[in-house]
């Protein structure tokens, strides 16, 4: 089974930067620009990790996270919420069931450290 990371953000620039950073993991990186698209990819592709923007068109990231955590076949998938909204929205993120968060603008070190932490917690081998 191929291991994939899903990045969900409505900003093309953020998606590009996240893909650039996450390619270092050696895993396939999938992208989505809306909550609806993310939910379809989650069900079809079953990635091993999701970076999910909090503010998305159609459906915000916290709603998508609740969907993920409510589906038996994908509920164990770690979700890292990415937000520019600031720390005042962190409670909202954690109430949705997310496993971690990153504040925008993202840095390469922050992203790779979050991936390593989540993978370590779940005994997923890190090869970079």
C-alpha positions, 0 to 999 in steps of 0.5 A, a space after each residue: 500500500 502506498 503511503 500518502 499525505 493529504 494537504 488541504 488549502 485553498 491557497 495555491 501558494 500554500 499548497 505549493 510550499 507544503 508539497 515542496 516541504 513534504 516531498 522530503 518525506 519520500 511519501 506521495 503528497 496529494 492536494 485538495 483546495 476545498 473541504 468537499 474535495 478533501 473528504 472525497 480524497 480521504 475516502 478514496 485514497 486513505 492517506 496516513 496524514 492530513 494537513 488541513 487548513 481551518 478556513 476553507 471554501 464550502 466547508 471549514 477544516 474543523 467540519 472536515 476533521 469531525 467528518 474524518 474522526 467520525 468515519 470508522 475506516 479513516 478515524 485514526 488518520 492523524 489530522 494537523 490543522 493549519 491556520 492563520 487565524 491565530 491561537 484564539 481558534 485553537 480550541 475550535 481545532 481541538 474540539 474537532 478532534 485534530 491531533 496537532 496544529 501549525 500556525 501560518 505562515 508555515 516553516 519547513 522545520 515546523 512542518 517536518 517536526 509535526 510529521 516526525 512527531 505524529 509518525 513517532 507517536 504511531 510507530 510509522 517509520 521515518 526515512 528522511 
